[in-house]
Amino acid sequence: MQLISCPFCGLRDETEFRFGAEAGKRRGTASSSAEEWANYLYFQGNPKGQTREIWVHLACGEFFMLERDSMTHEIHQSYCIRKEDQK
Amino acid sequence: MIRRRSHYSAFTLFKEGLLGQVGWQPTWASPEPKPAYDAIVVGGGGHGLATAYYLAKNHGLPNVAVIEKGWLGGGNTGRNTTVVRSNYFYPESVALYDFALRLYEGLSRELNYNIMLSQRGMVVVAHSEFEMEISARLVNAMQINGVDAELFSREQVIEIAPAMNARPDARYPIFGGVWQSRAGVARHDAVAWGYARGASHLGVDIIQNCEVLDFIFEAGRCCGVVTSLGEIRAGRVGLAVAGHSSVLAAKAGFQLPIQSYALQAMVSEPVKPVLDTVVLSLGTGTYVSQSDKGELVFGGGLDRIPSYAQRGNPPLQEQVISGLVEMFPAFGQLKLLRQWAGIVDIVPDSSPIIGPSPLPGLYLNCGWGTGGFKAIPAGGWLLAHLMAIGSHHEISRPFDLGRFTSGRLIDEAAGSGIAH
């Protein structure tokens, strides 16, 4: 069982977490084209190796950033998603 | 260029037995790569090898190379649970998967290679009145689309799989199920090797241990690949690399609507015949069949962590195994023999992507997710058509990458109740 660190609850079992989406996407507006919506909704980098993703801790319901390696499953860091917005 | 090959038959076997087994030709040739081909197929799994075979067979294009970074059929072709079926909901999907199943039905003869297709039938078991209603909907859709399907009652399910847990206090009581009699299993390695042998015989160069590192771009077109063995040029390049499609797409400069996940499978120790059909439970998400060696081959849903590690995680193993033991309590006595995982290419609507890529000269066959093995003959046939003719076959047209922009998705996750 792998442990993932929730920024709010600390280390917890992997079964309490769920992958949300790749980080860094910007939601479109009413004037966005079909291509822009498709890119936002469906298309992604799906990188092999270093990833930066939004995950959710199902137990506390908070979304957060998780940086990890999709090849080794090594987890580098997790942090609060709001801090990301302030950058 | 036709390469010599031994014709496989009982007579050849008998003759070689008498002559000391010295007359067998290699199953496929292993030539050095040429500097240029008419077409290159990246990926030496079932889909890639079938593509090369049909390029040579259907379109008279034998000057083709298949480039594989590892060994033939060492990816998902060698890691799946060998089930073939066409129990899908939408007409587009049925046209695609039943085309594959019909090609499978004639494949041993076509390839002169026994793929050990065993159409032992498959039952998808429903555990509530509501699942029975959805099952009836699926059966109706399949029948309207011209595919054999039958709605089984509780008694029929118990008759076809008597070892199933039919106790009245079962956590997942049996209400009935969807039966497809033409579904079954085939020998996965034999499918890859049979296509490789057929393609090599027709002149295709199969190049193993050769990794594609980049593409050659000229005037905005893909004109070949840069490999670990040097540059190889071709006017048409086809990608059939399943879970690694996004990695190669990134090198070609575009993204795909794909997320890669690990899908696990397991086999038990071999036992005497106990299950002569394929069983999938809608409740537990676990599916199981018995191999010719007697091992129970089973699997379930995806590991929920996007991954390129070709291994699975314990929580999902526990879920799949507990599902199996719930369905077949007697299997709880068995020991697990092996467990492994393959990296599958999951698409939001659980339907494949077949079509031209955003880079001219590069064609896609990916997004099969957890169900690529059953579609190998069709995937190869349709990608070969695209690469040879330059436009869609009518069966592959709905599966074009453009459906994500137009919104015309073929959502089989909702349609046929895929568990993941």
Contacts between the chains, C-beta under 8 A, distances in Angstrom:
chain1	res1	chain2	res2	distance
A	1	B	314	6.0
A	1	B	315	6.4
A	2	B	313	6.7
A	13	B	315	7.8
A	14	B	305	7.0
A	14	B	313	6.9
A	14	B	315	6.4
A	15	B	315	4.9
A	18	B	304	6.3
A	19	B	304	6.4
A	19	B	305	6.3
A	19	B	306	5.7
A	34	B	405	5.0
A	34	B	406	7.2
A	34	B	407	7.4
A	35	B	405	5.6
A	38	B	257	7.7
A	38	B	404	4.7
A	38	B	405	4.3
A	39	B	255	7.5
A	41	B	348	7.6
A	41	B	404	7.7
A	42	B	257	3.7
A	42	B	348	5.4
A	42	B	404	4.6
A	43	B	255	4.4
A	43	B	256	6.6
A	43	B	257	5.1
A	43	B	404	7.1
A	44	B	246	7.7
A	44	B	255	6.1
A	44	B	256	7.8
A	44	B	257	7.1
A	44	B	258	7.5
A	44	B	259	6.6
A	45	B	246	6.9
A	45	B	250	6.6
A	45	B	255	6.0
A	46	B	246	3.6
A	46	B	247	7.9
A	46	B	255	7.8
A	46	B	256	7.2
A	46	B	258	5.6
A	46	B	259	5.5
A	46	B	260	5.7
A	46	B	306	7.2
A	47	B	246	7.5
A	47	B	247	7.9
A	47	B	250	7.5
A	48	B	244	7.3
A	48	B	246	7.7
A	48	B	247	5.1
A	48	B	260	7.7
A	48	B	308	4.5
A	49	B	308	7.8
A	51	B	306	7.3
A	53	B	306	7.4
A	70	B	260	7.5
A	70	B	306	5.8
A	70	B	307	5.7
A	70	B	308	5.1
A	70	B	309	7.7
A	71	B	307	8.0
A	71	B	308	4.8
A	71	B	309	6.0
A	72	B	309	6.8
A	73	B	305	7.0
A	73	B	307	6.7
A	73	B	309	5.8
